[in-house]
Amino acid sequence: MDAPEVQIDYTWLWRLLKRYWIMIVGVTVVCGGLGAYKAHAIKEQVQYVAGVQVLINQKNQPTKVEAVNPAHVMGTFRDLASNEGLLHKAQKALRRDGMHDVVTHDLRRAIMVDFKEESQVLVISAQTDNPKRSELFARYVAKAFQKEYKNTVNGYQIEKINATPQVEKMGGGHKGGLKWLVLGLAGGFIVSFALAFVLDLTDKKIRSSRAVAKLGLTDLGRMGQAGAEPENTRIIQANVDLVNTGKSLVVTAPAGNIGQADLALNLAELWAKKGKQVLLVDGDLRHPQLAQRLGVTADSGLNEMTTADDLVPVATTTANLHLLPAGKALAADQESKFDRDTMQKVLEKLTGQFDHVVVVTPALTTDASAREWVACVTGTVMVVQNNVTTVDDIREAMAALALGKATVLGYVMNSEK
């Protein structure tokens, strides 16, 4: 049975990179810089190596019994020169001559013994971070070796010792610079991408139409894109005409003032230019704005009416377009007399006089009157602000729409900000 093919959502990866690229680049560069600093700061420690050469020769022609492999003999001398007992004796000699801080462990770490088989030369070396210390270590171990094994070993004996060690400096450069730089850059990219992934999971703001579609809303179009506003409005208007079976329409938002008045004005003006009789209703009773935006003087409106007969739509400078203003704004502690029953009576009267009645309301999640308006009209359009509106805002708004048994036509994405 074939294993299921794993599908990678490259569009999601691209969106993540595009959204968080500044953070990803910044963290990667910072970590790369830290890696470079680490490479610069960690230097290979300067070491000094002093070596004493010991010549090992045959004392005389060996007998058949004494005859052995020269390499084996040199290996034996190498082991003898580095055994614990010899190092302890060298350490005691060093302490007698004033190096009281030396312990056998120091010699064990510093001393290296090797041999050159072809020339039968044994090399006793000492490596420390102090040139004088290296020289003394090598010389004292060589002397202890010579004193301990002055007699013949398998027909061989110590012939000569170079009493003046050759001291060489080693290291001191940067160690693994490229490695630390690569590790810093790679680590920074991984950490920043993981952080972007976590932020994306926890961020509930709407980033794309697909996120709204998952919540069950129909896409009616876009607004707010510079240079394309007229055509965008035509597309939205055409879609609304297709799905709205009646004359009344509410344009609202899940939360905030995110362009619902702009959309309502654009739709109303477009219908009016097509010869339709259009009434624009300012349903924001606490923060009215349409009268000022349309340059209309309105002494009274919805907040001042007592019956449906009190309403007198005001003509605007746009032919076929009229406005029903909100009137004087209500204070935060004032209650409106304009209840749901009055709304229904008003809409029944107005839809008999106009081809389109477009009501602009505040956000569904923050204003009670908006929930009453959507229950009275034949269709509701929600404006969703890209990078502002959250998933929770939409869910709460949809719950309010469902409670009022409102007909939701769909949503319009505002990407202006």
N, C-alpha and C positions, 0 to 999 in steps of 0.2 A: 504493500500500500504506500503510495507516494505521500511524502510529508507535505503539509499545506505550505504554499508559497508565502513568504513574509513580505508584506507591502510596506514600504517606507513613505510616509507623507512628506514629500520634499517641499510642498507648498508651506506646510507648517514650519519646517526648518528655516526656509527662506524668510518667512514672516518673523520668526524669532530673531534671526540674524539682523534683519532690517530694522526691527524695533529696538533692539538692545545693542546695536553695533558700537555705539560710543562707549558703553560700559565694557563690552567684550574687548574692544581694542585697548581701552584704558587699562583694564586689569592685566591684560596680556603684556602690555608694554611695561607696566610697573613691575610685574613679576620677572620679566626678562631683565629689567634693570637691576632687580635684587640679585638675580642669578649672576649677572656680570659683576656686581659689587662683591658677591661671594667669591667669585673666581679671582678677583683682584686682591681680596683681603686674605684669602688662604694661600699662602706661599709655601712652597716646598722648603722645609727647614734646611738651613745651610749645615752641611756635614763636612768633617775633615777626616780623611783616611790616611793613616801612617802605616807603612809596611816595612817589615824587616825580612830580608832574604837569608835563608839558611841553606848552605850547600851541604848535601848529604852524599858522601862517596863511600865506595867499598874500601875497607881497610887493607884487604889482601884478596888474593884469588880464593873464592870460596870452594870448599870441598863439595862433593856431590850431595853430602847430607845438608850443608848450609845453603846450597844453591836454591834460590827462590826467585819468584817473579819480582822485578824491580818495582812495578806498580803496586804490588802488594806491600812491599817494604815501605814505600812512600805513604801509602794509605795508613800503615801502622804508625809511622811517625806523625802523620796529621792527627790521628786520634789521640796520641800521647800528648801532643802540644796543646790540645784543647780539653783535656780531661779535668774534672773538678778539683782533684788534688793539686795539680800543677797551677791552676788558676788561683787556688787558695794561697799557695806559697808566694805567687807573684803579688797577690794582694797584701800579704804581710810585709813583703819587701817594700812596697809602695808606701805603706803606712809608716814603716820605720824611717823612710826618707822624707817624711813630712806630708804626704797626701792622706790625712787622717779620715777624710770623708769617703774614701773608696771602700766598697764592699765587693765580695766575690760576685754578687749578682751584676754589678756594673761591668765587670770584666766579661762575664758570660754573655752579656748583651752586645758588648763592643767587639770582642775578638772573633776573627774569621781566619781559618787556616786552610790553605790550598797548596797544591804542589804542581810543578811543571815536570811531567814525567820524562820528557825527552832530555831535560838538562839536570834532572834530579835536584831541583831547587825547591825548597819548602818556603812558602811565604806566610808569615804571621802578620796579620793586619788588625788594626784597631780603628773603629769608626765611632766618633763622638762629635758633639757640636763645638768642641774646643780643640784647636790644633795642638797645643802643648799636651793636653790630656791624652789625645790620640797617640802622640809620639811616645810618651812615657809608658802608656799601656802596652804598646807593641814592643818596646824595648825591654821592659821588665818581664813580660811573658817569655820573650826570646831568651833572656838570660836564665830564667828559671828552667826553661826547657833544656838549655845547654848544660846547666849544672846537674839537672836531674838525670839526663841521659847522655852523659859524657862517654860512657862505655859503648862498645859495639853492640848493635842490634842486628841479628841475622847477617853478620858480615859487613854491616854498614855502620858508619859513625858520622857525627857532626864534624864537618871539616872546617867550616868558616861561617861566621855571622857578620852581616853588615850592621855595624853598631849605630849607624846614622840613618834612621828611618826617613823615607821619602814621604812628605806630607802633601796631599792633594785636596783641593776644595771641590765639593760636590753640591749640586742642588742650588737652591736660592731663587729659582724662577717661579712663575705662576704654574700651578698644577691643575690640569683639567679645566682650563678656561672655557673652551668651546662646549664642553660637556655641561658645565653649570649654566651657561647662557641658553643652550637648547632646553635643558630641564626647566629653567625659569619660564621661557616662552611657552613650552608645552603645558607646564603646570598652570600657568596663568590662563591659557585658553580653556583648559578643562574646567578650572574653578569658575571662570566667568560664565562659561556656557551652562554649567550646572546651576549657577546663581540665576541666570536668565530663565532657565527652565522652571525653577522654583517660583520666581516672581510671576511668570506667566500662569502657572497653576493657581496661585493665590490671588491674582488680579482678576476681578470680576467685571472690569469695564469692557464694554462692547468694542471690539476691534475690527469686526468684519460683518458683512451681511449674513455669512454662514452661521455665525453665532446667534443672530436673531432668528434665523430660519429654524434653528434647532428648538426654539421656544414655541414654534407653531404659528408664527406671523407671516403674512404674505408680503413680499417685497413689491411696493408700488412705485419705487423710483428713488432718485437722488436729488438733493438740493445742496446749494452752497459751493458748487464748483465754479470757480471764476471763468467767465467767458461762455459758459454753457447753460446759464440759468434759464433763459427763455425756452430752449428745447427741453431741458429737464422738466420744467413746469408743464409743458405740453404732454410729455410722457405720463407724468403723474395724473394730470387732468383726464387723459384718455383712459387710464387704468381705473380711476375712480368712477367715471361714467359707465365703465363696463360692469363694475361690481356693485354699485349703489343702486338699489331698486327704487329709492324715493328721492325726494327733493331736498331733504335736510341732512346736514353733515356737520359733525364736530371735529375740529382739529385740535388735538391735545398733545400731551407729553407724559411720560411716566413720572419724571421728576424735573423740576427747574423750568426756567424760561429759555428754551433751547431752539427757538425758531418756529414755534407753532403760529405766531402772528404773521411772520414773513410768508410762510407757506399759504396760509389762509388768504392773505392779501393777493398773492400771485395767482392763486386759483380763481379768486373772485374777479380780478381784473381780466383774466383770460376769458372767462365765461361772458363777462360783460362786453368784451370786444367782439365776441361772436354773436352779439345781439340778444343774449339772454338777460332777463331781468334778475338781478342778483342783489340779495340783501346780506350784508356782513354784520354779524351780531357780536358785540364785545361782551363776552360772558365772564370776563375777569372783573368781578364786582369790587374787589379791593385794590387792584392795581390796573385800572383801565389805561389803554394807550392808543387805541385805534383812532379816536377822534383827533388827537394831536397829530398822529402820523398822516392822516388824510386831510389835515387842515380844515377840519369841520368844527364849528362852534356848537356845543351841545350843552344847554342849560339843564336839561333833564334827560333821564334815561330809565334803564331797568330798575335802578335803585329807588327811583321816585314814583314809579307807577303803582296804582292801586288795582286797576283792572286792565284787561287786554285792550280795551278801547282807548286807554290813555296813551298807547304807543303810537308815535308818529315817526316813521323812518325819515332820515335826513339825506338829501341828495348830496352826492360828492362831485368833484370836478371830472370824474370819469363817467362818461355816458353809460346809462343802464345800471350803474352801481350805486346802491344806497347803504346807509349805515344806521344801525340801531345801537346807539351808544350805551355804555354802562351807567352813565350819569356821574353824580358825585361819588368819589371813592369812599367805601366804607372803612371806618376805623377798625383796628384789630379786635376791639371788644364789642363791635356792633354786629347785630344779626340782621340778615337780609329778610325782607318781607316777600321776596321773590322765591316762592317755594316750587316744588315739583309740579303740583297741579296747575299753578299759574304758567309755568314753563310750557306745559302741554297745550294749554289753551292759546298761548301766544304763538306757538309753532303751528298749530292748526290754522290760525288766522293768517299767519304770514305765508305759509306754503300755498295758500289759496291765491295770494297776490303775486308771488315771485316764482321764477323757475328754479332758482337755487337759493337756499338759506344756509349760509356758512357761519357756524358759531366757533369763536375762539375761546378756549377755556384755559385756566391755569393747570398745573400738573395734577394728575389723578391721585398721586400719593400724598399730596399736601393740602388739597382743597376739596371740601365737601360738595360745593356747588358743581364742580366738574363731574362728579359721579352722578349727580342728578341730571345734568345736561345729556350725558351719553345714554341715559335710559329713555330719553324723549325723542331722539332723532333716529333716522333710518340707517345711518352709517357713521362709523368713527374711524378716524385716521390718527395714528400716533406718530409723532416725530421722535426719532432716536438720534441722539448726538454721539457721533463717533468719538471714542476715547473719553467720554464724559458719563453717558448713561451706563448703568451697571445691569448685570443680569438680574440682581435682586429687585432693582427698580421696575424692570419690565414684568417680572413675575408678580409683584405686588399690584401693579397697574392692571394686569390681566385678571387677577383675582377680583379687583373692584369692578371690572367690566363684566365678568361672569356673574357677579352678585346682582348687578343691575340689568342683567339679561340684554346687554348691549350687543349690537351687531358690529363686529370689528372687521373693517374692510382690509386692513393691513397697516404697514408702517412705511415711513419715508425716512431714509438715512440722510442726516445733515452732517456733512463732513467739512464744514467751513472752518471750524476751529481745530 
